[in-house]
Amino acid sequence: MKILLSYSMTQLSKKSCKNISFYFIFPDSWVIIAIMYKPLLKIIACLIVCWVVCVPSFCQAIQSMSPNESLEARQKMIAYSKQFVGVPYVYGGASRSGMDCSGFIFTVANDALGIKLPRSSAGLYSSVRIIKDSEKEPGDLVFFKTAGSKISHVGLYMGNNQFIHAASDGPNTGVIISSLKESYWSRTYAGSGRFLPAIGEERVALVAEDDSDSSASASSSSSEQGAILASTAGGSGASGSGDGFFQKVAIDATLTGDWTFFSVDRFHLLFRGVTLDAHARYNGGSNLQPGLGFSFSYDPEIEAFQIPLIFSLTVMKGLRVYLGPVFTIGSPVEPGIVSGEPASIKGSIFPGVLGVYLQTPTLKAGKVELSLVQDIRYTVFNKPDNSALPFLNSTAAGLVFSTGVRVTFPLEKFI
């Protein structure tokens, strides 16, 4: 196979490309670009190796714990959780200023062990290994159905039938220690789940002994708590899951700078303008959270404004996929053309845009969260006669990376 590495991208014609045997299988494809640009090929290869090697290793790290290592992790997590006793209950919170039940579990596992768990009670229940009640050990999770037939509350089991959790109603709210023997918690108890390896009966006592003082101090307050909760309608306050619709809606605003690293004729860094995004997300306790929003962006390279209408699905705390129609204002042209007049292109309304948002862990101030985001999106462009652009031209015009900041807050803050 003869490859003309001396040709630039602008010099490659279909005639010369016939010397590449797979040209007709992948016309205008990234295979040609990768061959012509060896550093890009090396970068892609490194990313693939890192993904194949590092990700499976990370996923298997917990399963590879020895019983003694699991014992140490459980002791560390329980000890760390006690620091939050007295922290007030705040729906959607996960910091010392306030937290809900799943936020408490998320924070303890993340801060004490560096393990990121799902951010809802139902999500936690789906992700852990459900075990028999007789098998539960200190450091496992205990789940409750306080509002109907769905999992709506979660706590961290400490041994001796005690668990620590964040409650929203009763004389003792916030992070408290309760007993599984109380009538309310016994009635709503739904099962136990495990995300750390089992430690065995001989080690359970070691964890339980560490918690004996906490169990004794919790007995009086927990019984009073159980009596009050038992009298509430359906126990909805136990986890915050029974709150109203607007209390489950989170609003976020994102401001990003847009960029890409290539145009039709060469590789170079291009500033593709700025985007302002407003979005609403409904958190009903599931791992899948639907959302709706819109963006307003200006791209100086294509010389046009675009307004996408976004339908999204948040798969987990840091990952959101979206798509939707796009309305274009102006007469867009191909971006990054240095020599000659750029060709006119036309924005497609539908299909319009498809993208993925990646978000870092948040910094919190009360109910407001601040995070960094990285967006990768593809917007469809056609020729002025609505026929399809060549693959390379379409990708150069439509593939954009956006880097910026996001502010998230509950809708109830403004209601």
ROFI-940147 format. One record per atom (N, C-alpha, C, O): residue in three letters; x, y, z. Coordinates in steps of 0.1 Angstrom, whole numbers, plus 5000, padded with zeros to 4 digits. Atoms other than C-alpha are relative to their C-alpha. Layout:
ALAXYZ;...
//
This chain:
MET500849885000;MET500050005000;MET500950125000;MET501750145009;LYS499149885001;LYS501650334989;LYS499250115006;LYS498150145002;ILE500649894994;ILE500950635011;ILE500850134997;ILE502050134999;LEU499349885004;LEU501850984998;LEU500150105012;LEU499350195012;LEU499949924989;LEU502951135030;LEU500650144997;LEU500550235005;SER499449875004;SER504651425012;SER498950104996;SER499150224995;TYR501149915004;TYR501251565001;TYR499450065012;TYR499250005023;SER500849944989;SER499451815023;SER498549964998;SER498249904987;MET501550035001;MET495651785029;MET499450074988;MET498550014981;THR500649935011;THR494952045003;THR500549954987;THR499849974976;GLN499450065013;GLN497151864977;GLN499449874997;GLN499649824986;LEU500650135003;LEU495351534981;LEU498850014991;LEU497850074995;SER501150015009;SER493151474952;SER499449865000;SER500149775004;LYS500650135000;LYS490851184946;LYS500949914991;LYS501049794993;LYS499250085008;LYS493251074919;LYS501249955007;LYS501549835006;SER498950054992;SER496251064942;SER499649915011;SER500449825015;CYS500450094989;CYS494250904969;CYS499749864996;CYS499549775004;LYS500250145005;LYS493650604947;LYS501149915003;LYS501049795003;ASN498950084996;ASN497050494957;ASN499849945014;ASN500649855018;ILE500350064987;ILE495550424992;ILE498949904998;ILE497849934994;SER500950115004;SER493850084989;SER498750015006;SER497749965000;PHE501250004994;PHE491150155014;PHE499250134998;PHE498250165006;TYR500649875002;TYR490150505001;TYR498549984996;TYR497750065001;PHE501450015005;PHE486950374984;PHE499149935011;PHE497949945010;ILE500850064989;ILE485950185016;ILE499650115010;ILE498550115015;PHE500249904990;PHE486250495038;PHE500350144993;PHE501350204996;PRO499849875006;PRO485850805016;PRO500050125009;PRO499250125018;ASP499949884991;ASP486851135032;ASP500149975015;ASP499550045023;SER500150054986;SER487450945064;SER501250055008;SER502250105003;TRP499049964991;TRP489551015095;TRP501249914999;TRP502349945004;VAL498950095002;VAL491750715085;VAL501150074992;VAL502350064996;ILE499149935008;ILE493350935059;ILE500750115008;ILE501950135007;ILE499449894992;ILE493851225083;ILE501049945010;ILE502050005012;ALA499150064990;ALA495350995109;ALA501449964994;ALA502449985000;ILE498850055007;ILE497850855084;ILE500950134996;ILE502150124997;MET499349885004;MET498751205072;MET500550085011;MET501450165010;TYR499649924988;TYR499151335107;TYR500449915011;TYR499649885020;LYS499550104991;LYS501251095127;LYS499850035015;LYS499449955023;PRO500249974986;PRO501151285160;PRO498549985005;PRO498349935016;LEU501350024996;LEU497351265160;LEU499749855002;LEU499049815011;LEU500150154999;LEU497550885154;LEU500649955013;LEU500049865020;LYS499450044988;LYS499850855184;LYS499250045012;LYS499049965021;ILE500949964989;ILE497551055206;ILE498849915002;ILE498549875013;ILE501250084999;ILE494550845197;ILE500449865005;ILE499649805013;ALA499550134995;ALA496550525203;ALA500250005015;ALA499949905022;CYS499849994985;CYS497550645238;CYS498750005007;CYS498649945018;LEU501249994993;LEU494050735247;LEU499349865000;LEU498749825010;ILE500650135000;ILE492850385236;ILE500749915010;ILE500049835017;VAL499350084991;VAL495550215256;VAL499650045015;VAL499449955023;CYS500349964987;CYS494750425287;CYS498649955004;CYS498349915015;TRP501450044997;TRP491050345284;TRP499949855002;TRP499349805012;VAL500050154999;VAL491649965279;VAL500749955013;VAL500249865019;VAL499250044989;VAL494249945307;VAL499450055014;VAL499349985023;CYS500349934988;CYS493050195333;CYS498649985005;CYS498449955017;VAL501450004996;VAL489350175333;VAL499649865006;VAL499049865017;PRO500350134993;PRO489049795339;PRO500749985013;PRO500149935023;SER499350014988;SER491649825366;SER499350085011;SER499250035022;PHE500749924991;PHE489750095383;PHE498749935005;PHE498349935017;CYS501350074997;CYS486449905381;CYS500249885009;CYS499349845017;GLN499850124993;GLN488049595396;GLN500750025014;GLN500949935021;ALA499249974988;ALA489849775424;ALA499249965013;ALA499849915022;ILE500850034988;ILE486949735449;ILE499949855002;ILE500149805013;GLN500250154999;GLN486449365441;GLN501349935004;GLN501249825009;SER498750064997;SER490149295445;SER500450025015;SER501549975019;MET499649984986;MET490149415482;MET500049865008;MET499249785005;SER500050124991;SER491149145507;SER499050035012;SER498650155014;PRO500949984988;PRO488849095538;PRO500650105010;PRO499850185015;ASN499449914990;ASN491349285560;ASN499950144994;ASN499750245002;GLU500049875006;GLU491449575535;GLU498550055000;GLU498350175002;SER501449964999;SER487649575534;SER499650045014;SER498850145016;LEU500249974986;LEU487549575572;LEU500550145003;LEU499850225009;GLU499549874997;GLU489749875573;GLU499250114993;GLU499050224998;ALA500849905007;ALA487750055546;ALA498650035007;ALA498250145008;ARG501349994993;ARG484449985565;ARG500250085013;ARG499450175016;GLN499749924988;GLN485950115598;GLN500250144997;GLN499750235004;LYS499749865004;LYS487250425581;LYS498750074996;LYS498650195000;MET501249945004;MET483950495565;MET499050035011;MET498450145012;ILE500949984989;ILE481850455596;ILE500650115010;ILE499850195014;ALA499449894991;ALA484350665617;ALA499850134994;ALA499550235001;TYR500249875007;TYR484150935591;TYR498650055000;TYR498350175001;SER501449975001;SER480350925589;SER499650075013;SER498750165013;LYS500549944988;LYS480051015626;LYS500350155001;LYS499750225009;GLN499749865000;GLN481651355620;GLN498850094995;GLN498850214998;PHE501149925006;PHE478451455602;PHE498750005009;PHE497750065006;VAL501250004991;VAL476051385631;VAL499750145004;VAL500650225009;GLY500449864997;GLY474051705637;GLY500050094988;GLY499450204988;VAL500049925012;VAL474551835601;VAL498550014996;VAL497849904995;PRO501549985003;PRO471051975590;PRO499749934987;PRO500549914978;TYR500550065012;TYR468951805564;TYR499750114989;TYR499050214992;VAL500349915012;VAL468951985530;VAL499849924988;VAL500749844984;TYR500350085012;TYR467251825500;TYR501050044989;TYR501250154986;GLY499049985010;GLY469851775473;GLY501450045005;GLY502350054997;GLY498749964994;GLY472751865497;GLY500949895002;GLY500549775003;ALA499050114998;ALA475951675501;ALA501350065006;ALA502450035003;SER498949944994;SER478151895523;SER499650035015;SER498550005019;ARG500249974985;ARG478552005560;ARG498950105002;ARG498450125013;SER501049904998;SER476152285554;SER498649944999;SER497650015002;GLY501350075001;GLY473352035547;GLY500149894990;GLY500849904980;MET499950125009;MET472751695531;MET498749925001;MET498049925011;ASP501150094999;ASP469951455522;ASP500649865001;ASP501849845003;CYS499550134996;CYS470151075527;CYS501049954990;CYS502049894994;SER499050055010;SER471850985494;SER501250094999;SER502350044996;GLY498849914999;GLY474051295496;GLY500949975011;GLY502249985010;PHE499250044988;PHE475251175530;PHE500849884996;PHE502049874999;ILE499350135004;ILE476150825516;ILE501150044990;ILE502249994990;PHE499049965011;PHE477850985485;PHE501250075006;PHE502350035002;THR498949924994;THR479951225506;THR500949915008;THR502149925007;VAL499250084992;VAL481050965531;VAL500949904992;VAL502149894995;ALA499350105008;ALA482050705505;ALA501150074992;ALA502250024990;ASN499149935008;ASN483750965483;ASN501250065008;ASN502350055005;ASP498949934992;ASP485651155511;ASP500849905007;ASP502049915009;ALA499350094992;ALA486550855532;ALA500849904991;ALA501949864995;LEU499450115007;LEU487350595505;LEU500450044985;LEU501149974978;GLY499849975014;GLY487450785472;GLY499249934990;GLY499549924978;ILE501050085008;ILE484550575459;ILE498850094996;ILE498250145005;LYS501149925005;LYS481950765438;LYS498849904998;LYS498849824989;LEU501350075001;LEU478450615443;LEU499050084994;LEU499150204993;PRO501149935006;PRO475250705426;PRO499450105010;PRO499550085022;ARG500449884992;ARG473551025439;ARG498549995003;ARG497950105005;SER501450024996;SER470050885446;SER499849875007;SER500649785005;SER500250124992;SER468550625469;SER499749884990;SER500349774992;ALA500350115010;ALA467150425439;ALA501249974992;ALA501449854989;GLY498850025007;GLY470450465421;GLY500949915008;GLY501649825002;LEU499150084992;LEU472350325450;LEU499549855001;LEU500349765000;TYR500650134999;TYR469950035453;TYR500349914988;TYR500549794988;SER499850075013;SER470449945416;SER501549974998;SER501849874991;SER498650025003;SER474249965418;SER500749905010;SER501749855006;VAL499450084991;VAL474949765449;VAL499549854998;VAL498649834991;ARG500450145000;ARG474749385454;ARG499149975011;ARG499449995023;ILE501050024989;ILE471549305473;ILE500449875007;ILE500649775001;ILE499650114991;ILE472249065502;ILE498949965009;ILE498050045011;LYS501050044990;LYS470248865527;LYS500150095012;LYS501250135015;ASP499949914988;ASP469349055558;ASP500949945011;ASP501650015018;SER499150074990;SER471248795579;SER501550024996;SER502449995004;GLU498649985005;GLU474448875558;GLU500550145002;GLU501750165000;LYS499649865000;LYS474549245564;LYS501150025010;LYS501149975021;GLU498949974992;GLU477749375579;GLU500250155002;GLU499750234993;PRO499749864998;PRO478849715593;PRO500750064987;PRO501750004983;GLY499549955012;GLY479549935563;GLY499249974988;GLY499450034977;ASP501050025011;ASP476749795541;ASP499050115001;ASP498950195010;LEU501049905000;LEU473850005531;LEU498649945003;LEU498449824999;VAL501450054997;VAL470249965544;VAL499050104993;VAL499250224993;PHE500949935008;PHE467350075522;PHE498649995006;PHE498249895012;PHE501449994995;PHE463750175530;PHE499150054989;PHE499550124980;LYS501049965008;LYS460550225512;LYS499050095008;LYS498150045014;THR500749924991;THR459150525530;THR498850084993;THR498050144999;ALA501049925007;ALA456950665502;ALA499549914988;ALA499949934977;GLY500550095011;GLY455150385483;GLY500849884998;GLY501449835008;SER499350135003;SER456650085466;SER501450024995;SER502149924992;LYS498649985005;LYS459950245455;LYS501050035011;LYS500650085021;ILE498949974990;ILE463250275473;ILE500150155001;ILE500250224991;SER500049854998;SER463250625488;SER500950055011;SER501050175013;HIS499149964989;HIS465650625517;HIS501149905002;HIS501049784999;VAL498850084998;VAL469150495525;VAL500850045012;VAL500850165015;GLY499149974989;GLY471450475555;GLY501249915000;GLY501349814992;LEU498850084998;LEU474850335565;LEU499949915012;LEU499849975023;TYR500250094988;TYR474650025587;TYR501350005008;TYR502449995003;MET498849994991;MET476950045617;MET500249885009;MET501149875016;GLY499950124991;GLY476249705634;GLY499050025011;GLY498650135014;ASN500850004988;ASN474149615664;ASN498650064997;ASN498050135005;ASN501349955004;ASN470949705644;ASN500050164999;ASN498950214998;GLN499949855001;GLN472150075643;GLN500450044986;GLN501249974979;PHE499649945012;PHE472450285612;PHE500050155001;PHE499250215008;ILE499849855000;ILE473450645605;ILE499450054986;ILE499749994976;HIS500749955012;HIS471450855580;HIS499650145001;HIS499850205012;ALA500549865000;ALA470051195571;ALA498550004999;ALA497949964989;ALA501549994999;ALA466351245581;ALA499550144999;ALA500250235004;SER500549875002;SER464251535572;SER498850055009;SER498650175011;ASP501149964991;ASP461351525597;ASP500249945014;ASP501049855016;GLY499950054987;GLY460851465634;GLY500850105009;GLY501350205004;PRO499349914990;PRO462351625666;PRO501550014997;PRO502250105001;ASN498650005002;ASN465851525655;ASN500249984985;ASN500249874980;THR499850015015;THR466451605618;THR501550014997;THR502350035005;GLY498750005005;GLY469551595597;GLY500749865002;GLY500049765002;VAL499350124999;VAL472251335602;VAL499949955015;VAL500350015024;ILE500250064987;ILE471351105631;ILE500349855000;ILE500549794989;ILE499950154999;ILE471750745643;ILE498749945005;ILE498149995015;SER501350064996;SER468650525645;SER500249855001;SER501249794998;SER500050144998;SER467750165652;SER499149934990;SER497949984988;LEU500950085008;LEU466349905628;LEU498949945007;LEU497949895001;LYS501050074992;LYS464249775657;LYS498850105002;LYS497850055007;GLU501149914999;GLU462150095658;GLU498949964991;GLU499149914980;SER501150055007;SER458650025646;SER499950074986;SER499650004976;TYR500049945013;TYR458850285618;TYR501049944990;TYR500749914979;TRP499050045009;TRP462150175603;TRP499949854998;TRP500249804987;SER500350145002;SER461249805608;SER499049984990;SER499049884982;ARG501150015009;ARG458049855589;ARG500450044986;ARG499949984976;THR499649955013;THR459650045560;THR501349944994;THR501749974983;TYR498850065004;TYR462849845558;TYR499849914987;TYR498949834987;ALA500250075013;ALA463349705522;ALA501249914997;ALA501049834988;GLY498950105003;GLY466749525524;GLY501350075001;GLY501450195004;SER498749954998;SER470449565525;SER500849984987;SER500549894979;GLY499250015012;GLY473049615498;GLY501550025003;GLY501850085013;ARG498650004997;ARG476849575496;ARG500850064988;ARG500650014977;PHE499149965010;PHE479449765476;PHE501549985003;PHE502450004995;LEU498750054996;LEU482549655496;LEU500049855002;LEU499049805006;PRO500050144998;PRO483649295498;PRO499749965014;PRO499950045024;ALA500350044986;ALA482449095528;ALA501249985008;ALA502349955003;ILE498850014991;ILE484649075558;ILE499949875009;ILE500949835015;GLY500150124993;GLY483248765575;GLY499650025015;GLY499950135020;GLU500649984987;GLU481648705609;GLU501150035011;GLU500950115020;GLU498949984990;GLU485048705628;GLU500550145000;GLU501050195010;ARG499649865000;ARG485749065617;ARG498950095003;ARG499150215007;VAL501149914998;VAL482249205621;VAL500050065014;VAL499850175017;ALA499949954986;ALA482749225659;ALA501050115002;ALA500850205010;LEU499149894999;LEU485749445654;LEU499550134996;LEU499850235002;VAL500749875004;VAL483649705636;VAL499050045010;VAL498850155014;ALA501149984991;ALA480749665660;ALA500550065013;ALA499850145019;GLU499449954988;GLU482949725690;GLU500350154999;GLU500150225009;ASP499749855002;ASP484050065676;ASP498850085001;ASP498950205004;ASP501249925000;ASP480450165674;ASP499149995012;ASP498050045012;SER500950024988;SER479150065708;SER499650135007;SER498550145012;ASP500349874994;ASP479450415722;ASP498950084993;ASP498050134998;SER500949935008;SER477550555693;SER498649945001;SER497650015001;SER501350074999;SER474750295696;SER499350045013;SER498150065013;ALA500649974987;ALA474250375733;ALA499450145000;ALA498350175005;SER500449865000;SER474050755728;SER498850024990;SER498150124992;ALA501049985010;ALA471650705699;ALA498649955004;ALA497649994999;SER501250074996;SER469050495717;SER498850095003;SER497750074999;SER501249924995;SER466950765734;SER499550094988;SER498350104987;SER500449915011;SER466951005704;SER499349924989;SER498449974983;SER500550075011;SER466250735679;SER498649955002;SER497749954993;SER501350054997;SER463150595697;SER499050124998;SER497950104994;GLU500949895002;GLU461650945698;GLU499850044986;GLU498750074981;GLN500149985014;GLN462450995662;GLN499149914993;GLN498349954985;GLY500950105007;GLY460750675652;GLY498650025003;GLY497750004995;ALA501449974997;ALA457550765671;ALA499450114992;ALA498350104987;ILE500549895008;ILE457251095653;ILE499949964986;ILE498850004979;LEU500150035014;LEU458050955619;LEU498849904997;LEU498249914987;ALA501050105002;ALA455550675624;ALA498650074998;ALA497750014992;SER501349935000;SER452750935628;SER499950084987;SER498850144985;THR500049915012;THR453651115595;THR499349924989;THR499349794989;ALA500750065011;ALA451651045564;ALA501049934990;ALA501750004982;GLY499150085010;GLY453550765545;GLY501450015003;GLY502249954996;GLY498549984997;GLY456850875561;GLY500750064989;GLY501950044988;SER499349945011;SER457651085531;SER501250085004;SER502150104996;GLY499049914997;GLY459851315550;GLY501349935003;GLY502449995004;ALA498750074996;ALA462451045558;ALA501150014990;ALA502250014994;SER499049995010;SER464251085526;SER499950124991;SER500950144984;GLY500249895010;GLY462951385508;GLY499449954987;GLY499150044979;SER500550055012;SER461651155481;SER498550044998;SER498050054986;GLY501449975001;GLY458051255489;GLY499850154998;GLY498650194998;ASP500149865002;ASP458751625483;ASP499250024987;ASP499149944979;GLY500749965012;GLY456751815456;GLY500850004988;GLY502049984988;PHE499350005013;PHE457551825420;PHE501150104998;PHE502250074994;PHE499049895002;PHE459352155420;PHE501249985009;PHE502350045006;GLN498850034992;GLN461652035448;GLN500949904994;GLN502049884999;LYS499250105007;LYS462851765425;LYS500650054987;LYS501349984979;VAL499549945012;VAL463752005397;VAL501250085003;VAL501250175012;ALA498849924999;ALA467252145394;ALA500350084988;ALA500150034976;ILE499849905011;ILE468152445372;ILE501550025000;ILE502250035010;ASP498649975001;ASP471652495358;ASP500250094988;ASP499550094978;ALA499649915011;ALA473252765337;ALA501549984997;ALA502349975006;THR498650035004;THR476452705317;THR500550104991;THR499850134981;LEU499349915009;LEU478852945301;LEU501349944995;LEU502149905004;THR498850075005;THR481452795278;THR500750084989;THR500150164982;GLY499349955011;GLY484152905254;GLY500149884990;GLY500549774994;ASP500050115010;ASP483952695221;ASP501250004992;ASP501850114989;TRP498850015007;TRP486852565202;TRP500149874992;TRP499349784994;THR499750135007;THR488152295178;THR501450014995;THR502150114997;PHE498550015003;PHE491552185165;PHE500349984985;PHE501449944982;PHE499750035014;PHE491152155127;PHE498950074992;PHE497850114996;SER501049955010;SER489452295096;SER500249914988;SER500949814989;VAL500050095011;VAL489052145062;VAL501449984994;VAL501749874990;ASP498750015007;ASP492552215050;ASP501249985009;ASP502349965004;ARG498850014991;ARG494752195081;ARG499649985015;ARG498450005018;PHE500250014986;PHE495152125118;PHE500550135007;PHE501650175005;HIS499649884992;HIS495152445140;HIS498950035010;HIS497749995007;LEU501049974989;LEU493352565171;LEU499150124995;LEU499650224991;LEU500949905005;LEU490252765162;LEU499050035012;LEU498549955018;PHE501049954990;PHE488152975186;PHE498650004993;PHE498550074983;ARG501350015007;ARG484552895178;ARG498950075008;ARG497750045006;GLY501049914994;GLY482753155200;GLY499749965014;GLY500549895021;VAL500450024987;VAL480853135232;VAL498549955000;VAL497849974991;THR501450064999;THR477652945243;THR499550025014;THR500250005024;LEU500749994987;LEU475253025271;LEU498849905000;LEU498049904991;ASP501050115000;ASP473052725281;ASP499250015013;ASP499850035024;ALA500950014988;ALA470052715305;ALA499249874999;ALA498749834988;HIS500550145000;HIS468652375315;HIS499349975013;HIS499750015024;ALA500750054988;ALA466152215339;ALA500049854999;ALA499849794989;ARG499950154999;ARG466551855351;ARG499149955011;ARG499150015022;TYR500950064990;TYR464051645370;TYR500649875006;TYR501049784999;ASN499450114993;ASN465451415396;ASN498949935008;ASN498649975020;GLY501150074994;GLY462751165405;GLY500549885008;GLY499749795011;GLY499450114993;GLY465150925423;GLY500649894991;GLY501149794997;SER499450105009;SER466250735392;SER501350044995;SER501750164996;ASN498749975007;ASN469650705375;ASN499850094988;ASN500750164984;LEU500349925012;LEU468050855344;LEU499150125003;LEU498050105007;GLN500749874997;GLN466951215348;GLN499850084987;GLN500850134982;PRO500349925012;PRO465251385319;PRO500150155002;PRO500050205013;GLY499949864999;GLY465751745311;GLY499650084987;GLY499550014977;LEU500449925012;LEU464852035288;LEU500850135002;LEU500950195013;GLY499349885000;GLY466752345279;GLY500350064987;GLY499850014977;PHE499749935013;PHE468052585253;PHE501450065001;PHE501950095012;SER498749945000;SER471352735243;SER500050124990;SER499150134981;PHE499849885009;PHE472453065226;PHE501550014998;PHE502250045007;SER498649995003;SER475753065208;SER500350084988;SER499550094979;TYR499649925011;TYR477653285185;TYR501449944996;TYR502349935004;ASP498850065005;ASP480353135163;ASP500650104989;ASP500150114978;PRO499449915009;PRO482653395146;PRO500649944987;PRO500750004977;GLU499450075011;GLU484153135123;GLU498949974989;GLU499249984977;ILE501050025010;ILE480853045106;ILE499150124998;ILE498350124989;GLU500749865001;GLU479553405111;GLU498549985002;GLU497750034993;ALA501550024998;ALA476153295125;ALA499749985015;ALA500649945023;PHE500550034987;PHE474153275157;PHE499249874999;PHE498649844989;GLN500850135000;GLN472552935167;GLN499349995013;GLN499850025024;ILE500850024988;ILE469752855192;ILE499549865000;ILE498549834993;PRO500550144999;PRO469452485199;PRO498949985011;PRO499050055022;LEU500950044990;LEU466452345218;LEU500449865004;LEU500449774996;ILE499350124995;ILE467852065240;ILE499049915008;ILE498349965017;PHE500650114993;PHE466251745251;PHE501149915006;PHE501849854998;SER498850074994;SER468551575276;SER499649885009;SER498549875013;LEU500150114991;LEU469051265297;LEU501350005008;LEU502449975003;THR498950014991;THR471351285327;THR500249855005;THR499349805012;VAL499850144998;VAL472750935330;VAL500649985014;VAL500249885021;MET499550004986;MET474750995362;MET500450155003;MET500250244995;LYS499749874995;LYS476051295382;LYS500850084990;LYS500650204988;GLY499149925009;GLY478751395357;GLY499849984985;GLY500750024978;LEU500150035014;LEU477351275324;LEU498650034995;LEU497649985000;ARG501349965006;ARG474551425302;ARG500149994985;ARG501050054979;VAL500150015014;VAL473651335267;VAL498750084995;VAL497850095003;TYR501149925004;TYR471351555246;TYR499950014985;TYR500949974978;LEU500249985014;LEU469951625212;LEU498850104998;LEU498150135008;GLY501149915002;GLY467451855196;GLY500150084987;GLY501250084980;PRO499949925012;PRO466652095167;PRO500850135003;PRO501050175014;VAL499249884999;VAL468752405160;VAL499550104990;VAL499250074978;PHE500449895008;PHE467652735147;PHE501250104997;PHE501850145007;THR498849925004;THR470352935128;THR499650144995;THR498650154987;ILE500349865004;ILE470353315124;ILE501350054993;ILE502450054999;GLY498849965007;GLY472653445097;GLY500249914988;GLY499549824985;SER499650085012;SER474353305066;SER501449935003;SER502449995000;PRO498750064996;PRO476953055079;PRO500949964988;PRO500449934977;VAL499050045010;VAL480152975060;VAL500949895006;VAL500949885018;GLU499150104994;GLU482752695064;GLU501150075008;GLU501650175004;PRO499149944991;PRO485052775093;PRO501549974997;PRO501849874991;GLY498550025000;GLY488852815094;GLY500650014986;GLY501849974984;ILE499449985013;ILE489352895057;ILE500950124999;ILE500450235002;VAL499049895000;VAL492553105054;VAL500150064986;VAL500250184985;SER499849955013;SER493053135017;SER498749984991;SER498149874991;GLY501250015008;GLY490153204993;GLY498850035007;GLY498850065019;GLU501349964994;GLU486553274999;GLU499349875006;GLU499249774999;PRO500650124994;PRO484853025024;PRO498649974993;PRO497950074990;ALA501350045006;ALA481952835009;ALA498950015010;ALA499049995022;SER501249994992;SER478452895021;SER499549865004;SER499649774996;ILE500650124995;ILE476752625042;ILE498750045006;ILE498450165008;LYS501349984995;LYS473352585057;LYS499749925012;LYS499949795012;GLY500350074988;GLY472352495092;GLY498749914999;GLY497749964993;SER501150095000;SER469952195096;SER499150035012;SER499750035023;ILE500849994988;ILE466952245119;ILE499949875007;ILE500149865019;PHE500050144994;PHE466351875124;PHE500349904989;PHE499749904979;PRO499350014987;PRO468351675128;PRO500950125002;PRO501550174992;GLY499249874997;GLY470151965145;GLY501349975007;GLY502349995002;VAL498850024992;VAL472551885173;VAL499949875009;VAL498949835013;LEU499850114991;LEU473851585193;LEU501250025008;LEU502350055002;GLY498849974992;GLY476151615222;GLY500149935013;GLY499149865017;VAL499750064987;VAL477651495255;VAL500650105009;VAL501650175005;TYR499449914990;TYR478351705286;TYR500649925010;TYR500049825016;LEU499350064990;LEU480951595310;LEU500250105011;LEU500650215008;GLN500049904989;GLN480951755345;GLN500949955011;GLN500949835014;THR499150034989;THR483551765373;THR499249995013;THR498150045013;PRO500649994987;PRO482651705410;PRO499750145003;PRO500550234999;THR500449864997;THR480952015424;THR500650065012;THR500949985022;LEU499749924988;LEU481952285448;LEU498750065005;LEU497950114996;LYS501349964996;LYS478952375470;LYS500150115010;LYS501050125018;ALA500249894991;ALA477852685488;ALA498550005003;ALA497750064996;GLY501450014997;GLY474552605505;GLY499349914990;GLY499749794988;LYS500750085010;LYS472152485478;LYS500550024986;LYS500149964977;VAL499449975014;VAL474252625449;VAL501249924998;VAL502149905007;GLU498850085004;GLU476752405431;GLU500750064989;GLU500150114979;LEU499149945011;LEU479652515409;LEU500949894995;LEU501549815003;SER499250115006;SER481452275385;SER500550054987;SER500150144981;LEU499549985013;LEU483552275354;LEU499449904990;LEU499149794994;VAL500650095010;VAL482152125322;VAL500849994987;VAL501550094984;GLN499450025013;GLN483451985290;GLN498949944991;GLN498449834993;ASP501150045009;ASP480951955261;ASP500749964987;ASP501650034982;ILE499650045014;ILE481451765228;ILE498749994992;ILE497949914996;ARG501350005007;ARG478751835203;ARG500350004985;ARG501350054980;TYR500050005015;TYR478051785166;TYR498750064995;TYR497650014998;THR501249935005;THR475752025148;THR500049974985;THR501049984978;VAL500250045014;VAL474451925113;VAL500050124991;VAL499250224994;PHE500049895010;PHE475352155084;PHE499949934986;PHE500449824984;ASN500250055014;ASN474352095047;ASN500550114990;ASN500950224994;LYS499749905011;LYS475152265014;LYS498750094999;LYS497750055004;PRO501249915001;PRO472852555005;PRO498849944993;PRO497749984995;ASP501150075007;ASP470752324983;ASP499549895009;ASP498749815004;ASN500450104990;ASN470252105014;ASN500549864997;ASN500249765004;SER499350125002;SER472351825000;SER501149995010;SER501650095016;ALA499050024989;ALA474951665024;ALA501350054996;ALA501850044984;LEU498649965002;LEU478351805028;LEU500949885000;LEU500549785006;PRO499150114998;PRO481351575024;PRO500449985014;PRO500350085022;PHE499750034986;PHE482351405056;PHE500950095007;PHE500650145018;LEU499049914994;LEU485451615063;LEU499450145002;LEU499650205012;ASN500649864999;ASN483651945056;ASN498950015010;ASN498950105018;SER501150004990;SER480651845077;SER500649995014;SER500150065023;THR499450014987;THR482851745106;THR500750125004;THR500650175016;ALA499349884997;ALA485052055104;ALA499050115004;ALA499350195013;ALA500949894997;ALA481952275105;ALA499249975013;ALA498950065021;GLY500950034990;GLY479852085130;GLY500649955014;GLY499949965024;LEU499450054988;LEU482251925156;LEU500650115008;LEU501650175003;VAL499549894992;VAL482852165184;VAL500249955015;VAL499449885020;PHE499750034986;PHE484352135219;PHE499850135008;PHE500150245004;SER500349884992;SER483152365247;SER500549975014;SER500349875020;THR499450014987;THR484952425280;THR499550125008;THR499650245004;GLY500549894992;GLY483452635308;GLY499549965014;GLY500049865020;VAL500450024987;VAL481652655341;VAL498549995001;VAL497850044992;ARG501550034999;ARG478152545353;ARG499650045015;ARG500350005024;VAL500649984987;VAL476052675382;VAL498749935001;VAL497849954992;THR501250084999;THR473352445395;THR499350045014;THR500050065024;PHE500849974988;PHE470552525420;PHE498649944999;PHE498149924988;PRO501450055001;PRO467152385430;PRO499050104996;PRO499250225000;LEU501049915005;LEU464152535414;LEU499250065012;LEU498850185011;GLU500849954988;GLU462452575449;GLU500750125006;GLU500050195013;LYS499349884995;LYS465052845456;LYS499350134995;LYS499450235002;PHE500749885006;PHE462953075434;PHE498549995001;PHE497850084995;ILE501450014999;ILE459552955443;ILE499550035014;ILE498350025017;
//
